Amino acid sequence: MSYNEEHDIDNLESGRLTFDFKGYLFKVLNLWKFVLLCVSLALLIAYFINVRKPNVYKLDSLISVENDQNPFFTANTSISFNWGGVSGKVSKIITAIKTRSHNEKVVDSLQFYMEYLVQGKYRKEDIYKKAPFEFIIDKSKPQGLNTPIGIRFLDDKSFEIFTNFEEPTLKAQQYLDKSVYKISVPINEYKKTFANNQIIDLPFLNGKIKIKPEAHITSGTEYFINFISFDAVVNTYKTSMIIGPYADAGSVLRLQLAGNNKAKIVDYLNATSAILSRSELERKNLYATNTIKFIDSSLADVNNQLQNVTDEMNDFRKKNKVFDVSDEITQISSQLRDFDVLKQREQSKLDYLNSLENYLNTKTDYINIAAPTTVGIEEGNILNSVSKIISLAAERQNLEYTTKEGSVLFKDLDSKIDSEKNVLLETIDATKRTIGIQLSTISRNIANLEAKLSNLPEDQQQFLKIQRKLNISQEAYDVYMEKRSEAAIVKAANISDLTVIDEAKDIGGGLIGPNKSLNYMMALMMGFFTPMFLIFVIFLLDNTIHGSDEIEQLSKIPILGLIGKYNYKNNLIVFEKPKSAVSESFRAIRSSLQFIYKKQGKTDGRTLMITSSVSGEGKTFCSINIATVYALSGKKTILLGLDLRKPKIFGDFNIENDLGVVNYLIDENTFDEVKYSTHIENLDIVPSGPVPPNPSELLMSDKMRDLMINLRKDYDMIVLDTPPLGLVTDALELTQYADATIFMIRLDYTKKGMLSLINAKYRTGEVKNISFVLNFYKHKTNHNYGYGYGYGYGYGYGYGVYGNAYHEKDKKSVWKRIKRMFNRA
């Protein structure tokens, strides 16, 4: 063999690892039915998912967060404070909506822990407000959880409760205090009849059924009530609510919620806005509310004092008949009254500051501080500090719903509150000293005026004292009433900073799932790519030979002929079916061999060795029929069974294998004794004989060499049926006698790695004049990757789609048939 030929073979072997994309493509085309089946199955699954999965809707609403100032707010009615501007309020609203406390209020107000269901085609459907009745729940008693309780209406006046319990205990919840515990229930089926509006008092159901006025009850209709854990419902809505800025409007928020029932979504969104607005208004009114409470507590004492002084004045006048005094005394009395009022006001400020100081030093919750303006304190530092402390305290209280105690956020707020509190305490101390100085001055002025009245008669002095107390009490009462009225006006005029711009409403649409188109698209992709990947893996792992083009890629050894699959009862197909396509294929192989022998100059005594890589590739079948086709052409032919380890050729000729080549080689019998004439003219056969312990040594013996020399003299054609080349070395010992060698390759059976073996031996010269014959061949279109039928010439040596009749037809399981389908593709 030349260097170029060896180099070509090396290149072929090194290229075996390259991926044959064309082969993969045609394998897919051949398995198009399998791909179509997978796609159809995936689409069918997607269809059932689409029809069984409930629809999912998403609706939204818009709310605006503004810093709305009270229209009655003035410098003298500063019973309000700023909560941090619009941006601060927006963040607080977003946080509040995601808190558990807010969602608990909404769920509790709507009673979304109770479902009204009807049996649908695939599941129980939530009908919510469409139920013809309302269940008035008794929150103080337990309701069985996660167990649909059936209600079957017998007529328009009575109904039947029915359900089925598999366990003797059931988890239940009391929705008044949200406690959960287990209750005992009757096992198996339960039924009981009730009248409309009758109290239902059962271990697992407590309340009453109220028929809606507009409802029409049909006898026999069934509904279900299902109770869900309160915490589970709250958590579902808490995590499902989506809130964020709307477009570029930072103060406008969009609330979005998805669910299976649009009416429920609408109610939940609108209830969220309403409860949130009410909560924000309560927070905004907190200052005014605390102020009114403070004034009411002080006003009660002032009112009692005023009543007592009024009674005292009336009693004095009845007894002393004093109703008036001189103008000079009246003027002095008026001055005293003014100082008394002024002293009362300053004293009220001092009392408030003492109370505030004590509150700051003893309390940790600073929400309930009354407005300093209620007692006339206009000190800006005090007003600002109180406002900031209440704002920070409210922010901390709001943070408690979403953040664990010990968080750095709490530490930051507490630090700010403490800092502001220290500033306020210092301001209070300074203000108290100032008020103390003012009170001392007022007291001296009162003492001077009282000295001028000391010369008056006793009864007039007593009258003036009572009159002064009456004036002071009246003045204090009027001031408190004025401040209370002011606080009430501020509270009544307050409006929530949260306004609903666009409330949630079902106007059609809103469907977001299931995304049927996407499901079908995903099914189409999965149904297509899954078999493609499976075919790819099988193609990648498949190392068998499926076509003649693969052989051309893997070896430079020529293809002599093609023999297709042809079912027949024995291996004598050329003799018994001479007009069959398989017979024609062997005649084509005979013609191709003529070129090889002619090139060698061989005219008589030609030898042909037939081997393969492993057993089962059809070498015995090929040996018998090639020998037959030569014999039928008038050539004196002999077929030697040299597969001494696994003899086969004797069965089709109805002879025994008791005597054969082995007996001749060990000198037990003469050649004529082991040679059999067959019913085919010009064809003799020598079977292998009994299996020897040393087949290789026998084939290497001089006796074998002499036999081949003698046979060349006596026969025109000598066909050698040898052992598989890939299993034992026997065939290599016989190559010295072969003028031509046929290496059998069975498509969809022979491994590609076996060609490496024969290539190596061909390259080293161990085998010469070798050609491939493809067995189990089916004519393939599209470069041998798509199977077809019929036959035609190919490769210049032989032609056709031909047959095989020597393999037993076994029954194959479904799995083997699937594997066979993949292997043949």
C-alpha positions in Angstrom: 0.0 0.0 0.0 1.3 3.4 -0.9 2.1 6.2 1.6 -0.8 8.3 0.2 -3.3 5.5 0.8 -2.1 5.0 4.3 -2.3 8.8 5.0 -5.9 8.9 3.6 -6.9 6.0 5.9 -5.4 7.8 8.9 -7.3 10.9 8.0 -10.5 9.0 7.7 -10.0 7.4 11.2 -9.1 10.7 12.8 -12.3 12.3 11.3 -14.6 9.9 12.9 -15.3 12.2 15.8 -16.7 15.0 13.6 -20.4 15.5 13.9 -22.4 14.4 10.8 -25.0 17.1 10.7 -26.4 15.8 7.4 -26.8 12.4 8.8 -28.5 13.8 11.9 -30.9 15.8 9.7 -31.9 12.9 7.6 -32.3 10.7 10.6 -34.8 13.3 11.9 -36.6 13.3 8.5 -36.8 9.6 8.6 -38.4 9.8 12.1 -40.8 12.6 11.2 -43.7 10.5 12.5 -42.1 10.2 15.9 -41.5 14.0 16.0 -45.1 14.6 14.8 -46.4 12.3 17.5 -44.4 14.2 20.2 -45.6 17.5 19.0 -49.2 16.3 18.9 -49.0 14.9 22.4 -47.5 18.1 23.7 -50.2 20.2 22.1 -52.8 17.8 23.6 -51.3 18.3 27.0 -51.3 22.1 26.5 -55.0 21.9 25.5 -56.0 20.0 28.7 -53.9 22.5 30.8 -55.7 25.4 29.1 -59.2 24.1 29.6 -58.6 22.9 33.1 -56.7 25.8 34.5 -58.9 28.6 35.9 -58.7 32.1 34.3 -56.5 34.6 36.0 -57.5 38.3 35.9 -55.6 41.4 36.9 -57.3 44.7 37.7 -56.1 48.0 39.1 -57.0 51.3 40.7 -55.3 54.6 41.0 -54.9 56.7 44.2 -53.4 60.1 44.7 -51.3 61.0 47.8 -51.3 64.7 48.4 -50.4 67.0 51.3 -53.9 68.5 51.7 -53.9 71.4 54.2 -56.9 71.9 56.4 -58.9 74.8 55.1 -59.5 76.1 58.6 -55.8 76.0 59.5 -54.4 79.3 60.8 -51.7 80.4 63.1 -54.1 80.2 66.0 -55.5 76.7 65.1 -52.2 74.8 64.7 -53.7 71.6 65.9 -52.1 69.6 63.0 -48.6 68.8 61.8 -46.8 67.7 58.6 -46.0 64.0 58.2 -42.9 64.5 56.1 -44.1 66.0 52.9 -45.7 64.2 49.9 -42.7 61.9 49.2 -42.7 60.7 52.8 -46.4 60.0 52.6 -46.0 58.0 49.4 -43.4 55.8 50.9 -45.6 55.4 54.0 -48.7 54.5 52.0 -46.7 51.9 50.0 -45.4 50.4 53.3 -48.8 50.5 54.9 -50.5 48.6 52.0 -47.9 45.8 52.3 -48.4 45.4 56.1 -50.2 42.5 57.7 -52.3 44.7 59.9 -53.8 46.6 56.9 -54.5 43.4 55.0 -56.1 41.9 58.1 -58.5 44.8 58.2 -59.4 44.4 54.5 -59.9 40.6 54.7 -61.9 40.9 57.9 -64.2 43.5 56.5 -64.9 41.5 53.3 -64.9 38.1 55.0 -62.7 36.7 52.2 -61.9 33.7 54.4 -65.3 32.3 53.4 -65.9 31.0 49.8 -69.1 30.3 48.0 -68.6 27.5 45.5 -70.4 25.5 42.9 -69.2 22.3 41.2 -67.9 23.1 37.8 -66.7 20.8 35.0 -63.2 20.4 36.3 -63.2 22.0 39.8 -65.3 23.8 42.3 -65.8 27.4 41.0 -65.9 30.5 43.3 -69.1 32.3 42.6 -68.7 35.0 45.4 -71.7 37.4 45.2 -73.6 35.3 42.6 -74.7 32.8 45.3 -78.5 33.1 45.9 -77.9 33.2 49.7 -75.7 34.7 52.3 -74.2 32.8 55.2 -74.3 34.9 58.3 -71.3 33.6 60.2 -71.1 33.3 63.9 -67.6 34.6 64.6 -67.6 33.5 68.2 -67.9 29.8 67.2 -65.6 27.5 65.2 -65.9 26.9 61.5 -64.3 23.8 59.9 -61.3 24.7 57.7 -60.5 23.6 54.1 -63.5 21.2 54.0 -66.2 22.3 51.5 -69.6 22.0 53.2 -72.4 21.2 50.8 -75.8 23.0 50.9 -78.6 21.3 48.9 -81.8 23.3 48.7 -84.8 21.0 49.1 -87.3 23.8 48.3 -87.6 27.6 48.9 -87.9 27.1 52.6 -85.5 24.4 53.6 -82.1 23.1 52.7 -79.8 20.2 53.6 -76.2 20.4 54.9 -74.1 17.5 53.7 -70.4 16.7 53.7 -68.0 13.7 54.2 -65.3 13.5 56.8 -62.5 11.0 56.5 -60.9 11.7 59.9 -62.5 12.0 63.3 -60.9 15.4 63.9 -60.9 18.6 61.8 -59.0 21.9 62.2 -61.3 24.8 62.8 -61.0 28.5 63.4 -62.9 31.0 65.4 -62.8 34.2 63.4 -63.6 36.5 66.3 -60.2 36.1 67.9 -58.7 34.1 65.0 -57.9 31.1 67.3 -57.3 27.8 65.6 -57.9 24.4 67.2 -59.1 20.9 66.4 -62.7 19.8 66.7 -64.4 16.4 66.7 -66.5 15.6 63.6 -68.6 12.6 62.6 -66.8 10.2 60.3 -68.0 9.4 56.8 -71.1 11.0 55.3 -73.1 13.6 57.2 -76.5 15.1 56.4 -78.9 17.3 58.3 -81.9 19.4 57.2 -82.5 23.0 58.3 -85.1 25.7 57.6 -84.1 29.1 56.1 -82.9 31.5 58.7 -82.6 28.7 61.3 -79.5 28.9 63.5 -77.0 26.3 62.4 -75.2 25.1 65.4 -72.8 22.3 64.3 -69.3 21.4 65.5 -67.9 22.4 62.1 -70.5 25.1 61.0 -72.1 27.9 62.9 -74.3 30.7 61.6 -77.4 30.9 59.5 -78.4 30.9 55.8 -80.2 34.0 54.6 -81.8 33.9 51.2 -81.3 37.0 49.1 -84.6 38.9 48.3 -84.0 38.8 44.6 -82.8 35.2 44.5 -84.7 32.4 42.8 -84.1 29.0 44.5 -84.4 25.9 42.4 -85.0 22.6 44.2 -82.0 20.3 44.2 -79.4 22.9 43.4 -76.1 22.4 45.3 -73.7 25.0 46.6 -70.6 24.7 48.9 -69.2 26.9 51.6 -65.5 26.6 52.3 -63.6 28.3 55.1 -59.9 29.1 54.8 -57.4 30.0 57.5 -57.5 33.7 58.1 -53.7 34.1 58.2 -53.4 32.1 55.0 -55.8 34.4 53.2 -54.1 37.6 54.6 -50.7 36.3 53.5 -52.0 35.5 50.0 -53.4 39.0 49.4 -50.4 40.6 51.2 -47.9 39.0 48.8 -50.2 39.4 45.7 -50.8 43.1 46.0 -48.6 45.2 43.7 -48.2 48.9 44.3 -46.0 51.4 42.6 -45.9 54.9 41.1 -48.1 55.5 38.1 -46.1 56.7 35.0 -44.1 59.8 36.0 -46.5 61.1 38.6 -44.7 60.4 41.8 -47.7 61.2 44.0 -50.1 58.9 42.1 -49.9 55.2 42.9 -51.3 52.2 41.0 -52.7 49.3 43.0 -52.8 46.0 41.1 -54.2 42.6 42.1 -54.5 39.3 40.3 -57.0 36.5 41.0 -59.5 34.1 39.6 -62.7 36.1 40.5 -62.9 39.7 39.1 -65.6 40.7 41.6 -63.4 39.8 44.5 -60.5 41.7 43.0 -62.6 44.8 42.6 -63.9 44.7 46.1 -60.5 44.1 47.6 -58.9 47.0 45.7 -61.7 49.4 46.6 -61.8 48.2 50.3 -58.0 48.7 50.4 -58.3 52.3 49.3 -61.2 53.0 51.6 -59.6 51.5 54.7 -56.3 53.1 53.9 -57.9 56.5 53.4 -59.8 56.1 56.7 -56.6 55.1 58.5 -54.7 58.0 57.1 -57.4 60.4 58.2 -57.4 59.0 61.7 -53.6 59.5 61.8 -54.1 63.0 60.5 -56.7 63.7 63.1 -54.6 62.2 65.9 -53.3 65.6 67.1 -56.8 67.1 67.2 -58.2 64.0 68.8 -55.7 64.0 71.5 -56.3 67.7 72.0 -60.0 67.2 72.4 -59.5 64.5 74.9 -57.1 66.8 76.9 -59.6 69.7 76.8 -62.5 67.5 77.7 -60.7 66.2 80.8 -59.8 69.8 81.8 -63.2 71.2 80.9 -65.0 68.9 83.3 -63.0 70.3 86.3 -63.5 73.9 85.1 -67.2 73.4 84.6 -67.6 72.0 88.1 -65.6 74.9 89.5 -67.7 77.4 87.6 -70.9 75.8 88.8 -69.7 75.9 92.4 -68.7 79.6 92.2 -72.0 80.5 90.6 -73.9 78.8 93.4 -71.7 80.5 95.9 -72.5 84.0 94.3 -76.2 83.3 94.3 -76.2 82.3 98.0 -74.2 85.4 98.9 -76.6 87.7 97.1 -79.6 86.2 98.7 -78.1 86.6 102.2 -76.4 90.0 101.9 -78.4 91.8 99.3 -75.2 93.2 97.7 -75.6 93.6 94.0 -73.2 96.5 93.1 -70.2 98.6 94.2 -68.8 102.1 93.5 -67.2 102.9 90.1 -63.8 103.2 91.7 -64.1 99.8 93.2 -65.5 98.4 90.0 -62.4 99.7 88.1 -60.0 98.1 90.6 -62.0 94.9 90.4 -61.8 94.9 86.6 -58.0 95.3 86.9 -57.9 92.4 89.3 -60.0 90.3 87.0 -57.6 91.0 84.1 -54.6 90.0 86.3 -56.5 87.0 87.6 -57.2 85.8 84.0 -53.7 86.4 82.9 -52.4 84.5 86.0 -54.9 81.7 85.2 -53.6 81.4 81.6 -49.9 81.4 82.7 -50.7 78.9 85.3 -52.4 76.7 82.7 -49.3 76.9 80.5 -47.2 75.9 83.5 -49.4 73.0 84.4 -49.3 71.8 80.7 -45.5 72.1 80.6 -45.2 70.2 83.9 -47.6 67.5 82.6 -45.7 67.3 79.2 -42.3 67.1 81.0 -43.6 64.3 83.2 -45.1 62.5 80.1 -41.8 62.7 78.2 -39.8 61.4 81.2 -42.2 58.5 82.1 -43.7 57.3 78.8 -42.2 55.6 75.7 -45.2 56.1 73.4 -45.4 59.7 72.3 -48.4 59.5 70.1 -50.9 60.9 72.6 -49.5 64.3 73.3 -52.0 67.2 73.2 -51.4 70.4 71.2 -49.6 73.1 73.2 -51.8 75.7 71.6 -54.7 74.4 73.6 -53.3 76.3 76.6 -52.1 79.3 74.6 -48.4 78.2 74.2 -47.2 79.8 71.0 -43.5 79.1 71.5 -42.3 78.0 68.0 -39.6 75.7 69.3 -42.1 73.8 71.5 -44.7 73.5 68.7 -42.1 72.2 66.2 -40.5 69.8 68.7 -43.9 68.3 69.7 -44.9 68.0 66.1 -41.6 66.2 65.2 -41.8 63.8 68.1 -45.4 62.8 67.3 -44.4 62.4 63.6 -41.4 60.2 64.5 -43.4 58.2 67.0 -46.1 57.6 64.4 -43.5 56.5 61.8 -42.0 54.1 64.4 -45.4 52.6 65.1 -46.0 52.1 61.4 -42.6 50.5 61.0 -43.5 47.9 63.7 -45.8 46.1 61.2 -43.1 45.4 58.7 -39.8 45.3 60.6 -38.5 43.1 63.3 -37.6 44.8 66.7 -33.9 45.4 67.0 -33.6 46.6 63.4 -31.2 49.4 62.6 -34.3 51.4 61.4 -35.7 51.4 64.9 -32.4 52.4 66.4 -32.2 55.4 64.0 -35.8 56.5 64.8 -35.3 56.1 68.5 -32.1 58.2 68.3 -34.0 60.9 66.5 -36.8 60.8 69.0 -34.4 61.0 72.0 -32.5 63.9 70.4 -35.7 65.8 69.8 -37.0 65.0 73.2 -33.9 66.4 74.9 -34.2 69.6 73.0 -37.9 69.9 73.9 -37.1 69.2 77.6 -34.5 72.0 77.6 -37.0 74.3 75.9 -39.7 73.4 78.5 -37.4 74.2 81.3 -36.5 77.6 79.9 -40.2 78.4 79.2 -41.2 77.3 82.7 -38.6 79.8 84.2 -40.0 82.6 82.0 -43.6 81.8 83.0 -42.5 81.7 86.7 -41.1 85.2 86.4 -44.4 86.4 84.8 -46.5 84.7 87.5 -44.4 86.5 90.2 -45.0 89.9 88.6 -48.7 89.2 88.2 -49.0 88.1 91.8 -47.4 91.4 93.0 -49.8 93.4 90.9 -52.7 91.5 92.4 -51.5 92.0 95.9 -51.2 95.7 95.4 -54.7 96.0 94.0 -56.1 93.8 96.8 -54.5 96.1 99.4 -56.6 99.0 98.0 -59.7 97.0 98.6 -58.8 96.0 102.2 -60.7 99.1 103.7 -64.0 98.1 102.1 -66.8 96.6 104.3 -66.6 92.9 104.8 -69.6 92.0 102.8 -68.3 94.0 99.8 -64.9 92.4 100.0 -66.5 89.0 100.1 -68.7 89.9 97.1 -65.6 91.0 95.1 -63.8 87.8 96.0 -66.6 85.7 94.8 -67.0 87.9 91.7 -63.3 87.4 90.9 -63.5 83.7 91.2 -66.6 83.7 89.1 -64.9 85.7 86.4 -61.8 83.5 86.4 -63.9 80.3 86.2 -66.0 81.8 83.4 -63.0 83.0 81.5 -61.3 79.6 81.8 -64.5 77.8 80.7 -64.8 80.1 77.7 -61.2 79.6 76.7 -61.5 75.8 76.9 -64.8 75.8 75.0 -63.2 78.0 72.4 -60.2 75.7 72.0 -62.4 72.6 71.9 -64.5 74.1 69.3 -61.4 75.0 67.4 -60.1 71.4 67.6 -63.5 70.0 66.6 -63.6 72.3 63.6 -60.1 71.3 62.6 -60.9 67.6 63.0 -64.2 67.8 61.1 -62.6 69.8 58.3 -59.6 67.5 57.9 -59.6 65.5 54.7 -57.6 62.4 53.9 -54.3 62.9 52.0 -55.3 59.8 50.0 -57.8 60.3 47.2 -59.1 57.6 44.8 -58.6 58.8 41.3 -59.8 55.7 39.5 -61.5 53.0 41.5 -61.3 49.4 40.6 -64.1 48.3 38.3 -65.0 45.3 36.1 -65.4 46.7 32.6 -64.5 43.5 30.8 -61.1 42.2 29.9 -58.3 42.0 32.5 -57.5 38.4 31.5 -53.8 37.6 32.0 -53.9 33.8 32.3 -53.6 31.1 31.5 -51.7 32.4 28.5 -53.1 29.9 26.1 -51.0 31.1 23.2 -47.8 30.9 25.2 -48.8 27.4 26.5 -49.4 26.2 23.0 -46.1 27.8 21.9 -44.2 26.2 24.8 -45.9 22.8 24.0 -44.9 23.2 20.3 -41.3 23.9 21.3 -41.1 21.1 23.9 -42.9 18.7 21.6 -40.4 19.5 18.8 -37.1 19.9 20.6 -37.6 17.0 23.0 -37.6 14.3 20.3 -35.0 16.3 18.4 -32.8 16.1 21.5 -33.6 12.5 22.0 -32.7 11.7 18.4 -29.6 13.8 18.8 -28.5 11.8 21.8 -29.3 8.5 20.1 -27.5 9.6 17.0 -24.5 10.7 19.0 -24.3 7.5 20.9 -25.1 5.3 18.0 -21.9 3.7 16.7 -23.4 1.3 14.2 -23.1 1.6 10.4 -26.3 2.7 8.7 -25.3 3.5 5.2 -22.7 3.1 2.4 -21.7 6.7 2.7 -20.6 6.2 6.3 -18.3 3.4 5.1 -16.9 5.7 2.4 -16.1 8.2 5.2 -14.5 5.7 7.4 -12.5 3.6 5.0 -10.9 3.6 1.6 -11.6 -0.1 1.0 -14.0 -0.4 -1.9 -17.6 -1.6 -1.7 -18.0 -4.7 -3.9 -21.8 -5.2 -3.7 -25.0 -4.7 -1.8 -27.3 -7.4 -0.4 -30.6 -6.4 0.9 -33.1 -8.0 3.3 -35.2 -10.8 1.8 -37.1 -13.2 4.0 -36.8 -16.8 2.9 -36.9 -20.2 4.6 -33.2 -21.1 4.1 -29.9 -19.8 2.7 -30.3 -21.3 -0.8 -32.0 -18.3 -2.2 -29.9 -18.1 -5.4 -30.6 -21.7 -6.3 -34.3 -21.7 -5.3 -35.2 -18.1 -6.3 -32.9 -17.4 -9.2 -35.1 -14.5 -10.5 -35.2 -12.7 -7.2 -33.4 -9.4 -6.7 -31.1 -11.0 -4.1 -30.0 -13.6 -6.7 -29.2 -10.8 -9.1 -27.1 -9.0 -6.4 -24.9 -12.1 -6.0 -24.5 -12.3 -9.8 -23.4 -8.6 -9.7 -20.9 -9.5 -7.0 -19.6 -12.3 -9.2 -19.2 -9.9 -12.1 -17.3 -7.4 -9.9 -15.0 -10.2 -8.7 -14.1 -10.9 -12.3 -12.3 -7.5 -12.5 -10.2 -8.4 -9.4 -9.2 -11.8 -10.7 -8.5 -10.4 -14.2 -6.3 -7.8 -12.8 -4.3 -10.5 -10.9 -4.1 -12.6 -14.1 -6.0 -15.5 -12.3 -7.8 -17.8 -14.7 -8.1 -21.1 -12.8 -8.2 -22.1 -9.2 -9.3 -18.8 -7.9 -9.9 -18.5 -4.1 -12.3 -16.2 -2.3 -12.3 -15.7 1.4 -15.4 -14.4 3.1 -15.1 -13.0 6.6 -16.6 -10.3 8.9 -16.0 -8.5 12.1 -18.3 -10.5 14.4 -20.8 -13.3 14.2 -24.2 -12.6 12.7 -23.2 -10.3 9.8 -24.1 -12.9 7.1 -20.8 -14.3 6.0 -22.1 -17.9 5.9 -25.1 -16.8 3.9 -22.9 -14.9 1.5 -20.5 -17.9 1.2 -23.2 -20.3 0.2 -24.8 -18.1 -2.3 -21.6 -16.9 -4.0 -20.5 -20.5 -4.3 -23.9 -21.3 -5.7 -23.8 -18.5 -8.3 -20.4 -19.6 -9.5 -21.6 -23.2 -9.7 -24.7 -22.3 -11.7 -22.5 -20.4 -14.1 -20.7 -23.7 -14.9 -17.7 -23.2 -12.7 -16.5 -26.2 -10.7 -16.9 -24.8 -7.2 -16.1 -26.0 -3.7 -17.2 -24.4 -0.5 -14.9 -25.0 2.5 -16.3 -24.5 6.0 -13.3 -23.1 7.7 -15.1 -21.6 10.7 -13.9 -24.4 12.9 -15.3 -22.9 16.1 -18.9 -22.3 15.0 -19.7 -24.4 11.9 -22.9 -23.5 10.0 -22.9 -24.3 6.3 -24.0 -28.0 6.5 -27.6 -27.5 7.6 -28.9 -26.0 4.3 -27.6 -29.0 2.3 -29.1 -31.7 4.6 -25.7 -33.2 5.6 -24.2 -33.9 9.0 -21.2 -32.2 10.4 -19.7 -35.4 11.8 -16.9 -35.3 9.2 -15.3 -32.3 7.7 -12.1 -30.3 7.2 -11.0 -31.0 10.8 -11.0 -34.7 10.2 -8.9 -34.3 7.1 -6.4 -32.0 8.7 -5.8 -34.4 11.6 -5.5 -37.3 9.2 -8.5 -39.2 10.4 -10.2 -39.2 7.0 -9.2 -38.6 3.4 -10.4 -35.6 1.6 -12.9 -37.5 -0.5 -14.4 -38.9 2.7 -15.1 -35.4 4.0 -16.2 -33.9 0.7 -19.9 -33.9 -0.2 -21.5 -33.4 -3.5 -24.6 -31.2 -3.3 -27.9 -31.2 -5.2 -26.6 -28.1 -6.9 -24.6 -29.0 -10.1 -20.9 -28.2 -10.0 -21.0 -27.4 -6.2 -19.1 -29.5 -3.6 -19.0 -28.7 0.0 -16.7 -29.6 2.9 -18.2 -28.8 6.3 -16.1 -27.9 9.3 -16.5 -31.1 11.2 -16.3 -31.5 14.9 -14.9 -28.5 16.9 -11.2 -29.0 17.6 -9.2 -27.8 20.6 -6.6 -26.1 18.4 -8.3 -24.6 15.3 -5.6 -21.9 14.6 -2.9 -24.5 14.6 -4.8 -26.7 12.1 -5.3 -23.8 9.8 -1.6 -23.0 9.9 -0.5 -26.5 9.2 1.3 -27.8 6.1 -1.7 -30.1 5.5 -3.9 -27.0 5.0 -1.3 -25.5 2.5 -1.2 -28.8 0.6 -5.0 -28.9 0.5 -5.2 -25.4 -1.0 -2.6 -26.3 -3.7 -4.5 -29.4 -4.7 -7.9 -27.6 -4.7 -6.6 -24.9 -7.1 -5.8 -27.8 -9.5 -9.2 -29.5 -9.2 -11.6 -26.5 -8.9 -12.3 -23.3 -10.8 -13.6 -21.5 -7.7 -12.7 -22.1 -4.1 -14.9 -20.3 -1.5 -13.6 -20.1 2.1 -16.1 -19.5 4.8 -13.9 -18.3 7.7 -14.4 -17.2 11.3 -15.0 -13.5 12.1 -11.9 -11.4 11.8 -12.7 -9.3 14.8 -13.0 -12.2 17.2 -10.2 -14.6 16.4 -7.0 -14.8 14.4 -8.1 -17.8 12.3 -9.1 -15.7 9.4 -5.8 -13.9 9.3 -4.1 -17.3 8.9 -6.2 -18.0 5.8 -5.5 -14.7 4.0 -2.4 -16.2 2.4 -4.6 -18.5 0.4 -7.1 -15.8 -0.7 -6.9 -14.2 -4.1 -9.8 -11.9 -3.0 -11.4 -11.2 0.3 -14.9 -10.1 1.1 -15.5 -8.4 4.4 -19.2 -8.6 5.3 -20.8 -5.5 6.9 -24.4 -5.8 8.1 -26.0 -2.4 8.2 -27.6 -1.3 11.5 -25.5 -4.0 13.2 -21.8 -3.7 12.5 -20.0 -1.3 14.7 -18.0 1.6 13.2 -15.1 0.7 15.4 -14.7 -2.6 13.6 -13.7 -0.7 10.5 -10.7 0.6 12.4 -9.6 -3.0 12.8 -9.8 -3.9 9.1 -8.3 -0.6 8.1 -5.3 -1.2 10.3 -4.8 -4.7 8.8 -5.3 -3.4 5.3 -2.8 -0.6 6.0 -0.2 -3.1 7.3 -0.7 -5.5 4.4 -2.1 -8.3 6.5 -5.1 -8.5 4.2 -5.0 -7.7 0.5 -7.5 -7.4 -2.3 -10.2 -6.9 0.2 -13.7 -5.5 -0.5 -16.8 -4.7 1.4 -20.2 -6.3 0.8 -23.1 -4.6 2.5 -25.7 -7.0 3.9 -29.2 -6.0 5.1 -29.1 -3.2 2.7 -32.1 -1.1 1.8 -31.9 1.4 -1.0 -31.8 4.9 0.5 -32.5 8.2 -1.0 -31.1 11.6 0.2 -27.5 10.3 0.4 -28.4 7.1 2.1 -30.2 8.7 5.1 -33.8 8.2 4.0 -35.0 4.7 3.4 -36.7 3.8 0.1 -37.6 0.7 -1.9 -36.6 -0.8 -5.2 -33.0 -1.3 -6.4 -30.5 0.2 -8.7 -26.8 0.2 -9.6 -24.3 1.6 -7.2 -20.6 2.1 -6.5 -19.4 0.5 -9.7 -19.2 -3.1 -8.4 -22.7 -4.5 -7.6 -26.2 -3.2 -7.4 -29.6 -3.5 -6.0 -31.8 -3.9 -3.0 -31.6 -7.6 -2.3 -32.5 -10.0 0.4 -31.5 -12.2 3.3 -33.0 -15.5 4.3 -30.7 -17.0 6.8 -31.7 -15.2 10.1 -34.5 -16.6 12.1 -37.4 -14.2 12.4 -37.9 -13.6 16.2 -40.8 -11.9 17.9 -39.8 -8.5 19.0 -41.2 -6.6 22.0 -42.5 -3.0 21.7 -39.3 -1.7 23.2 -37.2 -3.6 20.7 -39.3 -2.3 17.9 -38.7 1.2 19.0 -35.0 0.6 19.3 -35.0 -1.0 15.9 -36.8 2.1 14.5 -34.1 4.4 15.9 -31.3 2.1 14.8 -32.5 1.8 11.3 -33.0 5.6 10.9 
